[in-house]
Amino acid sequence: MKNVDPRALGRRLCERRLKRGHTQDSLAVAVGMKQQGVDNIEKGKVRRPRLIREIAAELGTSQEWLLWADGPEDVDDLEIAEIVELLRSATPSRRRAVARLLRHQPGTTRRRIA
């Protein structure tokens, strides 16, 4: 596995978070972590975030781009099957966090995903 430069990861995460209109707190809520965790990543204190897949999905980018600046920066088009699988594997508290986030996003529909 490639080495991760934690400072570069933090800069890319912060850049992408701001570009997507998230605060540290709103990103943390969206992925089911604490604001301090997002802050620690952005400050370069974390080499490999535990929720990197969820963070990347929320920011509409790839894990590879966040970790190493490899691959596409923009990957907004998740297949519905991927979304369903992510939700099925999530803890109940993370599912609730996703539901809260979706309720507060303009333009989202309230369609139940089985």
Summary of the structure (lengths in Angstrom):
residues: 114
radius of gyration: 13.9
end to end distance: 35.4
largest distance: 41.0
contacts: 279
relative contact order: 0.15
helix: 57%
strand: 0%
